[in-house]
Amino acid sequence: MVFNTDDYKNKVLGCWMGKNIGGTLGMPMEWVRQVNDVSFFPESVITAGAPLANDDLDLQLIWLIAMEERGIDIDAAVLGEYWLAYISPHWAEYGKSKANMRAGLMPPLSGMVDNAWKNSNGAWIRSEIWACVAPGCPKIAAKYAYEDAIVDHGDGEGMYGAVFCAAVESAAFVEGDTHKLIEIGLSFIPENCGVARAIACAIKCHKSGKTWLEARHELLVGHRGHAPGWGPNTISDADRANGFFEGEWGYDAPLNIAIIILGWLYGDGDFEKSLLITVNCGEDTDCTAGTFGAIYGIIHGIDGIPEKWKTPIGRVIKTVSLNLGDLGYLGDQLPQDIDALTERTLKISRQVLARHAAYVKITGEATDTKNARDLKSPNRGADIYRNLRGPVYKSPMADVLVEYPEGAFVRDGQQVKINLRIISKHKIPQRHSLRVYAPDEWAVGPAKKGKVPADGFVELQFTAPEVPENVNRFAVELTADGTATVMLVPLALFNGNLC
């Protein structure tokens, strides 16, 4: 399958323009549970002639730079490093995941442990970069989105939302039918997860002939979290009277992604109608409208977005959550407009497609997407979620999947298990030697050293009469007979005596 270079760039430009339009329109009423009455940009935006700054887009600039600097085979460990270095906010899941990483918990534990916001919106809002570097390849885009999302959302609904959005957006490069795109996205996430159930509710409401306001009501009845924000003005009197204030704190992704689907379906293919319905549903409005705008922009290209919505904000990029002091000279390492961002995205995309031997090519030839392969996942993305209970460490010798089946907290006298799954990369089967390094006061079972098979499973047990530190660190040394490689796998347990 072939994308003409100009056609590909038109769609990527449409993605970033749609993202900026939706984010700018929704930003002023972000995180209020109410029915809005928005019809266009506020006068302040029109006067400024530029979009509002938005973390939904600027976080993705860091992932672009990560791929440029560290190569396209990046994973959650590398993305976690870039989080710590370049992303400034400490709110909600952003701050919790950074605190966990600084304490020694690598992804996905960084997004899972003591994180009330793992079901929130911080990951799926930054999914477009993965779609744009893997156009027409939703499996590749979904895997990238997974590695990204587990940094700050672990095994939460926020991660499933990111995988869903990336798959939809990647497929949108070659498929324009709304219902087919939603089906493709759903094929990558578990059928019973909250995101999938909320999307199913929106689809059912649309099919049954309910109005979009009635559909919004149904979504709030069955799929809401706690009312967003903290103050008395973060929920309307009408929604409070309906009992929509209470809900699980931080449980935001299912409802907000379903609102994107609601706006998309009820808009009947009209950009403005869908955009306004999405924003007027309330909630995390800059995120929902920005993601809808990006999807529409990918399908129709920047030329398919009405000039009425493009002209007032221009093509510049405004950032709000990045550490500009370490990104070149006051941030000059960042693309300054969507044109520069698109050119740099194109370069990475060609590398990604070549690396994965994808059937998609971006060339000077005429675009031909007639031979698009089956874009759905055959197994609900099961191959993506192979290790959601702990991090994966890699070496030329083996991959080691670390699982914390009982969590990452330990108390005085309590035994805690940590499992290691060793996946050899050698063609010739080899046994591995394993040694555990732990402080003297810790008992390690079944032993601190021994031999394990090439593709082996080891259950380690850690116990201390009194847990000595707030963060207790260990290391596992792995070697293979006949090779020179030495692999060190870090482990960490938090003091849980006060939990």
C-alpha positions in Angstrom: 0.0 0.0 0.0 1.3 3.4 -1.0 0.9 6.9 0.4 2.0 9.7 -1.8 4.2 12.0 0.3 2.0 15.0 -0.2 -1.2 13.1 0.7 0.4 11.7 3.8 1.6 15.2 4.9 -1.9 16.6 4.2 -3.4 14.1 6.7 -0.7 14.7 9.3 -1.2 18.4 9.0 -4.9 17.8 9.4 -4.2 15.8 12.5 -2.2 18.6 14.2 -4.6 21.3 13.0 -7.6 19.5 14.2 -5.9 18.9 17.5 -5.2 22.6 17.9 -8.7 23.6 16.9 -10.4 21.2 19.3 -8.0 21.9 22.2 -8.4 25.7 21.8 -12.2 25.5 21.6 -12.6 23.3 24.6 -9.9 24.8 26.9 -11.9 27.6 28.4 -14.5 25.3 29.9 -12.3 22.3 30.7 -13.2 20.1 33.6 -16.7 21.3 34.2 -19.6 18.9 34.3 -22.3 20.8 32.6 -24.0 21.2 29.2 -22.2 24.0 27.4 -23.5 26.4 24.8 -20.4 27.0 22.7 -20.6 28.0 19.0 -17.1 29.3 18.2 -13.8 30.4 19.6 -13.9 33.2 22.2 -13.0 36.7 21.1 -9.7 36.5 23.0 -8.5 33.7 20.8 -9.6 35.5 17.6 -7.8 38.6 18.7 -4.6 36.7 19.5 -4.6 34.9 16.2 -3.1 31.8 17.8 -4.2 28.6 19.5 -4.2 28.2 23.3 -1.4 26.3 24.9 -2.3 22.7 25.5 -0.5 19.7 27.1 -2.5 17.4 24.8 -0.2 18.4 21.9 3.0 19.5 23.6 3.6 16.2 25.4 3.7 14.5 22.0 6.6 16.8 20.9 8.7 15.1 23.6 7.9 11.7 22.2 9.0 13.0 18.7 12.3 14.2 20.2 12.7 10.9 22.1 12.5 9.0 18.8 14.9 11.4 17.1 17.5 11.1 19.8 17.1 7.5 21.0 15.8 5.7 17.9 12.4 4.3 17.1 12.7 1.2 19.2 11.8 3.2 22.3 9.8 1.6 25.2 8.3 2.7 28.5 11.7 2.8 30.2 13.0 5.4 27.7 9.8 7.4 27.7 9.9 7.4 31.5 13.3 9.0 31.4 12.0 11.7 29.1 9.0 12.3 31.4 11.4 13.0 34.3 13.7 15.3 32.3 11.3 17.3 30.2 7.7 17.3 31.5 7.1 19.9 34.2 3.7 19.3 35.8 3.3 17.4 39.0 -0.5 17.2 38.9 -2.5 14.0 39.1 -1.1 11.0 37.2 1.8 13.0 35.8 3.1 13.8 39.3 2.3 10.4 40.8 4.2 8.5 38.1 7.2 10.7 38.4 7.3 10.2 42.1 7.1 6.5 41.7 9.9 6.4 39.1 12.2 8.5 41.3 11.6 6.0 44.0 12.7 3.2 41.8 9.4 1.8 40.4 9.7 1.4 36.6 6.7 1.3 34.2 4.1 -0.1 34.4 4.5 0.0 38.2 5.1 3.8 38.0 1.6 4.2 36.7 -0.1 1.6 38.9 1.2 2.0 42.5 -0.8 4.4 44.7 -2.2 6.1 41.6 -5.8 7.2 41.9 -5.7 8.7 38.4 -4.6 5.6 36.4 -8.1 5.6 34.9 -8.0 9.2 33.8 -7.2 11.1 30.6 -3.5 11.9 30.5 -2.5 9.1 28.1 -5.1 8.9 25.4 -4.9 12.6 24.7 -1.3 12.2 23.4 -1.9 9.2 21.1 -1.7 11.0 17.7 2.0 10.9 17.3 2.0 7.1 17.4 -0.7 7.0 14.7 1.2 9.4 12.5 4.5 7.5 12.6 2.6 4.3 11.9 -0.1 5.3 9.4 -2.4 2.4 8.4 -0.6 0.1 10.9 -2.8 0.2 14.0 -1.0 -2.7 15.6 2.3 -0.8 15.6 0.6 2.4 16.7 -1.2 0.6 19.5 2.0 -1.0 20.8 3.7 2.4 20.9 0.7 3.9 22.7 0.8 1.1 25.3 4.5 1.7 26.1 3.7 5.4 26.4 0.5 5.0 28.6 1.8 2.5 31.1 4.4 5.1 32.3 1.6 7.1 34.1 -1.5 4.9 33.8 -0.2 1.4 34.4 -3.0 -1.1 33.9 -5.7 1.5 34.1 -8.5 2.6 31.8 -6.4 5.5 30.8 -4.0 3.0 29.1 -6.9 1.2 27.3 -8.1 4.6 26.1 -4.7 5.4 24.7 -4.5 2.0 22.8 -8.0 2.5 21.4 -7.4 6.1 20.2 -4.0 5.2 18.6 -5.5 2.3 16.7 -8.4 4.4 15.5 -6.2 7.2 14.4 -3.7 5.0 12.6 -6.5 3.2 10.8 -8.0 6.5 9.8 -5.2 7.0 7.4 -6.7 4.3 5.2 -10.3 3.9 6.4 -12.9 6.7 6.6 -16.0 4.9 7.8 -16.8 6.0 11.4 -18.3 2.7 12.5 -15.5 0.6 11.0 -12.9 2.8 12.7 -14.6 2.4 16.1 -14.7 -1.4 15.6 -11.0 -1.4 14.7 -10.2 0.5 17.9 -12.4 -1.8 20.0 -10.7 -4.8 18.7 -7.5 -3.8 20.5 -8.9 -3.5 24.0 -10.7 -6.0 26.3 -14.4 -6.2 25.7 -15.2 -5.8 29.4 -13.0 -2.8 30.1 -14.6 0.4 31.1 -13.7 2.2 27.9 -15.2 -0.4 25.7 -18.4 -0.5 27.8 -18.9 3.3 27.7 -18.3 3.3 23.9 -20.9 0.6 23.5 -23.4 2.7 25.5 -22.8 5.7 23.1 -23.3 3.5 20.1 -26.5 2.0 21.5 -27.9 5.4 22.3 -27.2 6.6 18.7 -28.7 3.5 17.1 -31.9 3.7 19.3 -32.6 7.2 18.1 -31.9 9.1 21.4 -30.8 12.7 21.1 -27.2 13.5 21.9 -28.4 15.1 25.2 -30.2 11.9 26.1 -27.1 9.9 25.2 -25.0 12.2 27.4 -27.4 11.5 30.3 -27.1 7.8 29.8 -23.3 8.0 29.8 -23.3 9.9 33.0 -25.7 7.5 34.6 -23.6 4.4 33.9 -20.0 5.5 33.2 -19.1 8.6 35.1 -16.4 9.2 37.7 -16.4 11.9 40.3 -17.4 15.3 39.1 -14.2 16.9 37.7 -12.4 19.6 39.6 -12.6 20.6 43.2 -14.7 23.7 43.6 -18.5 24.3 43.8 -18.6 25.6 40.2 -17.3 22.4 38.6 -20.8 20.9 38.1 -24.0 22.5 37.0 -27.1 22.6 39.2 -28.9 20.4 36.7 -26.3 17.7 36.8 -26.0 17.9 40.6 -29.8 17.4 40.8 -29.5 14.3 38.7 -27.0 12.9 41.2 -24.0 13.2 38.9 -21.6 14.7 41.4 -20.5 11.4 43.0 -18.4 8.7 41.4 -15.0 7.1 41.6 -12.3 9.7 41.9 -10.1 9.9 38.8 -12.3 7.5 36.7 -12.4 9.8 33.7 -11.3 8.0 30.6 -14.4 5.8 29.8 -16.8 8.7 29.9 -14.7 11.2 28.0 -13.7 8.8 25.2 -17.4 7.9 24.9 -18.2 11.6 24.5 -15.8 11.7 21.5 -17.7 8.8 20.0 -21.0 10.5 20.8 -19.9 13.7 19.0 -18.5 11.8 16.1 -21.7 9.8 15.6 -24.2 12.6 16.1 -22.3 15.0 13.9 -23.2 13.0 10.8 -19.8 13.6 9.2 -19.9 17.4 9.7 -16.8 18.8 11.3 -18.4 21.8 13.0 -21.5 19.8 14.2 -19.4 17.0 15.8 -16.9 19.5 17.3 -19.6 21.5 19.0 -21.6 18.5 20.3 -18.4 17.1 21.8 -17.5 20.4 23.6 -21.1 21.0 24.7 -21.2 17.7 26.4 -18.8 19.1 29.0 -16.2 17.2 31.0 -12.6 17.3 29.8 -13.5 19.4 26.8 -10.1 20.4 25.4 -9.2 16.7 25.3 -12.4 15.3 23.8 -12.6 18.0 21.1 -8.9 17.9 20.4 -9.0 14.1 19.8 -12.1 14.3 17.7 -10.4 17.1 15.6 -7.3 15.0 15.1 -9.3 12.0 13.9 -11.3 14.1 11.5 -8.1 15.8 10.3 -6.5 12.5 9.6 -9.5 11.2 7.6 -10.1 14.4 5.6 -6.7 16.1 5.6 -6.1 19.7 6.5 -7.8 20.7 3.3 -11.0 19.0 4.6 -11.2 21.2 7.7 -13.3 24.3 7.1 -11.3 27.6 6.7 -13.6 29.2 9.3 -12.0 27.0 12.0 -8.4 27.2 10.7 -7.9 30.8 10.0 -8.4 32.3 13.5 -5.6 30.2 15.2 -3.1 29.9 12.4 -0.5 27.1 12.4 1.8 27.9 15.4 2.2 25.5 18.4 1.9 26.8 21.9 3.4 24.8 24.8 2.4 24.8 28.5 3.9 21.8 30.3 7.5 21.4 29.0 10.8 22.2 30.5 12.0 24.6 27.9 15.2 25.3 29.6 16.6 21.9 28.7 15.1 21.7 25.2 17.7 23.6 23.3 18.0 27.3 23.7 14.8 28.2 25.5 13.0 25.4 23.7 14.2 25.9 20.1 14.6 22.1 19.8 10.8 22.0 19.6 8.9 22.4 16.3 7.3 25.9 16.3 4.4 25.2 14.0 2.5 22.2 12.6 4.4 22.4 9.3 7.8 21.8 11.0 6.1 19.1 13.2 4.8 17.4 10.1 8.1 17.3 8.3 9.8 15.8 11.3 7.0 13.3 11.8 7.4 12.2 8.2 11.1 11.4 8.7 10.3 9.2 11.8 7.4 7.6 10.0 9.6 6.3 7.2 12.0 4.8 9.8 9.2 3.1 11.7 7.6 1.6 8.6 11.0 0.3 7.4 11.9 -1.1 10.8 8.7 -3.1 11.1 8.7 -4.1 7.4 5.3 -2.6 7.2 3.2 -3.1 4.0 2.7 0.7 3.9 5.2 2.9 2.1 5.4 6.7 1.8 6.8 7.6 -1.7 6.4 10.0 -4.6 4.0 7.5 -6.3 0.3 8.0 -6.4 -1.6 7.0 -3.2 -3.2 3.6 -3.4 -4.9 2.4 -0.2 -7.2 -0.2 -1.9 -5.1 -3.1 -0.6 -5.3 -2.1 3.0 -5.1 -5.3 5.1 -7.3 -6.4 7.9 -6.8 -3.6 10.4 -8.4 -5.3 13.4 -6.6 -7.1 16.2 -7.5 -10.8 16.1 -7.1 -11.2 19.9 -8.2 -8.0 21.5 -4.6 -6.8 21.6 -3.6 -9.6 23.9 0.0 -9.7 22.5 0.3 -6.0 23.5 -0.6 -6.6 27.2 1.8 -9.5 27.8 3.2 -8.0 31.1 1.0 -5.6 33.0 2.2 -6.5 36.5 5.7 -5.2 36.2 8.5 -3.9 33.9 10.4 -5.6 31.1 14.2 -5.4 31.0 16.1 -6.2 27.9 19.6 -7.3 27.0 21.2 -9.0 23.9 21.0 -12.2 25.9 17.4 -12.2 27.1 14.3 -10.3 28.0 13.2 -10.5 31.7 9.6 -9.8 32.5 9.2 -8.8 36.1 5.9 -9.4 37.8 4.7 -8.1 41.2 1.7 -10.4 41.7 1.1 -9.2 45.3 2.0 -5.5 44.7 5.1 -3.5 45.5 4.5 -2.9 49.2 6.0 -5.1 52.0 5.4 -5.1 55.8 7.4 -6.3 58.7 7.7 -10.1 58.7 5.6 -10.4 55.5 6.7 -12.5 52.6 6.3 -10.8 49.2 6.7 -12.6 45.9 8.3 -11.2 42.7 8.3 -13.4 39.6 10.8 -13.3 36.8 10.0 -14.7 33.3 13.1 -15.2 31.2 12.8 -15.1 27.5 16.1 -16.2 25.8 17.1 -14.5 22.5 19.7 -17.1 21.6 19.0 -19.6 18.8 20.8 -22.3 20.8 19.2 -23.1 24.1 21.3 -22.0 27.1 20.9 -22.2 30.8 21.2 -19.0 32.8 22.9 -18.4 36.1 20.9 -16.2 38.5 22.2 -14.4 41.6 20.1 -12.1 43.8 21.8 -9.2 45.6 19.9 -8.1 48.7 20.8 -6.5 52.1 21.8 -8.9 54.8 18.6 -8.5 56.8 16.5 -9.8 53.9 15.7 -13.5 53.5 15.5 -14.5 49.8 13.8 -17.7 48.7 14.1 -20.3 47.3 17.8 -19.3 47.1 20.0 -16.3 46.3 21.7 -18.1 43.4 21.2 -21.0 41.0 20.6 -22.1 37.5 17.5 -21.5 35.5 16.4 -22.7 32.0 16.8 -20.6 28.9 13.1 -19.8 28.9 12.5 -20.1 32.6 10.2 -18.9 35.4 11.5 -18.0 38.8 9.4 -17.1 41.9 11.5 -15.1 44.4 10.3 -14.5 47.9 11.5 -11.5 50.0 11.1 -11.2 53.8 12.5 -9.0 56.5 11.7 -9.1 60.2 11.6 -5.3 60.1 11.5 -3.5 56.8 14.5 -1.2 57.0 13.9 1.5 54.4 11.1 3.4 52.8 12.3 2.1 49.5 14.1 -1.2 49.5 16.2 -2.0 46.4 17.5 -5.3 45.2 19.2 -6.5 42.0 19.2 -9.8 40.1 22.3 -10.7 38.1 21.7 -12.9 35.0 24.4 -14.5 32.9 24.3 -17.3 30.3 26.8 -20.1 29.9 29.3 -19.4 27.2 28.5 -15.7 26.7 30.1 -12.5 28.0 26.8 -10.6 28.7 25.9 -9.7 32.2 22.4 -8.4 32.8 21.3 -6.6 36.0 17.6 -6.4 36.8 16.6 -3.9 39.5 13.8 -4.6 41.9 12.2 -2.4 44.5 9.7 -2.8 47.3 8.0 0.1 49.2 7.7 0.0 53.0 4.0 -0.7 53.6 3.9 -0.7 57.4 1.8 2.4 57.5 -0.5 1.5 54.6 
